[in-house]
Amino acid sequence: MPNAARPPAGCRFHPRCPHAIDLCSQEEPQLRPVGASEAACHLAEQTMAGWQERMAAIRAARDS
């Protein structure tokens, strides 16, 4: 568990994020619009796109 009084450099979630890249440990991501919401993640758009593709595949399998 990270120390709340001394968060890590960069994105505070990078030590435990399975998707973290080098940039995550170096630069704190800024909150920005992503889809109909907001996110502070360097990979937000890619994560959202992957999630939408998975949901479309699940719906297609369900409806076939």
LINDA-V138484 format. One record per pair of residues at least 12 apart in sequence whose C-alpha atoms are under 6 Angstrom apart, sorted by the first residue. I is the first residue (numbers start at 1). J is the second residue. If there is no record, write none. Layout:
I;J
I;J
//
This chain:
9;25
10;24
10;25
10;26
10;27
10;28
11;24
11;28
29;41
29;42
//
